[in-house]
Amino acid sequence: MTRASMAVRAEPNVTPMIDVMLVLLIIFMVVGPALVEGSAVPPEARYANRHPDEPGEVTLGIDAQRQLYLNKVRIDSVTLRQRLTTRFREHPEDRVVFLRADESLPFEVLQNTMALASGAGAQVVGLVSREPLPKQEK
């Protein structure tokens, strides 16, 4: 071998740089139009001042045994759907339902109940939470 063939060459390896540039190009192609169009305005809080314990509000409850309650009165799902449908037919301007559920229930139970209320005509289903208990100092 000759000394010229063993010399170190200072050639850049451009393959990784091209890969990075292609990824960045794709990212900018996807994100660019979203930046031009802008994001949606947050929804208006029309029901923020309502409370589930006020008279006239529809409150659904689910206990740990998965029993349904309409305004604190036990009810089965068929009757619940009928009563909600009747209420929303009589008051089409007020289709808000509050949902209280036991914290041990899987979210699937809440989803099914929300779907039931939505199928009966509810437009807004609000999940009711309770304030966390203050932490006890040791």
C-alpha positions in Angstrom: 0.0 0.0 0.0 1.1 3.4 -0.7 1.3 6.1 1.8 -1.3 8.2 -0.1 -4.0 5.5 0.1 -3.6 5.2 3.9 -4.0 8.9 4.6 -7.0 10.0 6.7 -9.7 11.7 4.6 -11.7 14.6 6.0 -15.0 14.0 4.2 -18.2 14.7 6.1 -20.7 11.9 6.5 -23.9 13.7 5.3 -26.3 10.7 5.6 -27.4 11.4 9.2 -27.7 15.1 8.4 -30.0 14.4 5.4 -32.1 12.1 7.7 -32.5 14.9 10.2 -33.4 17.4 7.6 -36.0 15.1 6.1 -37.7 14.6 9.5 -37.7 18.4 10.1 -39.1 19.0 6.7 -42.0 16.6 7.4 -42.6 18.2 10.8 -42.8 21.6 9.3 -45.1 20.5 6.5 -47.5 19.1 9.1 -47.3 21.9 11.7 -47.1 24.8 9.2 -50.7 24.8 8.0 -52.0 24.5 11.6 -50.0 27.6 12.6 -51.4 29.6 9.7 -55.0 28.5 10.4 -54.6 29.0 14.2 -56.2 27.1 17.0 -59.8 27.1 18.0 -61.0 29.5 20.6 -61.8 27.9 23.9 -65.5 27.2 24.5 -67.6 29.7 26.3 -68.4 28.7 29.9 -72.2 29.0 29.7 -72.9 26.6 32.5 -70.1 27.4 34.9 -72.4 29.2 37.4 -74.8 26.2 37.7 -74.7 23.8 40.6 -76.0 20.3 40.7 -77.7 20.7 44.0 -79.9 23.6 42.9 -83.6 22.9 42.4 -84.6 22.0 38.9 -81.2 20.6 37.9 -81.0 17.0 36.7 -78.5 15.0 38.7 -77.7 11.4 38.0 -75.9 9.3 40.6 -74.2 6.0 40.5 -73.3 4.2 43.7 -70.6 1.6 44.3 -73.1 -1.2 43.4 -73.8 0.5 40.1 -77.3 1.5 41.1 -78.7 4.6 39.2 -80.3 7.5 40.9 -82.2 10.4 39.4 -82.1 13.4 41.7 -81.3 11.1 44.7 -84.2 8.7 43.9 -83.2 5.2 42.8 -84.2 4.3 39.3 -83.6 1.7 36.6 -82.0 2.5 33.3 -85.1 2.1 31.1 -87.2 4.4 33.3 -84.2 6.9 33.5 -84.1 7.1 29.7 -87.8 7.7 29.5 -87.8 10.4 32.2 -84.8 12.2 30.7 -86.4 12.0 27.2 -89.6 13.5 28.6 -87.8 16.2 30.5 -85.7 17.3 27.5 -88.8 17.3 25.2 -90.6 19.6 27.7 -87.5 21.8 28.3 -85.5 21.8 25.0 -83.5 24.9 26.1 -82.2 23.1 29.2 -80.4 19.9 28.3 -77.8 19.8 31.1 -77.2 16.7 33.2 -74.9 16.5 36.2 -73.3 13.1 36.9 -72.1 12.0 40.4 -70.4 8.6 40.7 -68.6 6.6 43.3 -64.9 6.9 42.9 -64.3 3.2 42.9 -66.3 2.7 39.7 -64.4 2.1 36.4 -64.7 4.9 33.9 -66.5 2.6 31.5 -69.6 2.7 33.8 -69.5 6.5 33.7 -69.1 6.4 29.9 -72.2 4.2 29.5 -74.3 6.4 31.8 -73.2 9.5 29.9 -74.1 7.8 26.6 -77.5 6.9 28.1 -78.1 10.6 29.0 -76.8 11.8 25.6 -79.1 9.3 23.9 -82.0 10.7 25.8 -81.3 14.2 24.6 -78.7 15.7 27.0 -76.4 18.1 25.3 -74.1 18.7 28.3 -73.1 16.1 30.8 -71.1 17.6 33.7 -69.1 15.3 36.0 -69.5 16.4 39.6 -66.4 16.2 41.8 -65.9 16.9 45.5 -63.2 18.9 47.0 -60.3 16.8 48.3 -60.0 16.5 52.0 -57.3 18.7 53.6 -54.1 16.8 54.2 -53.6 15.9 57.8 -50.3 17.0 59.4 -48.4 14.3 61.2 
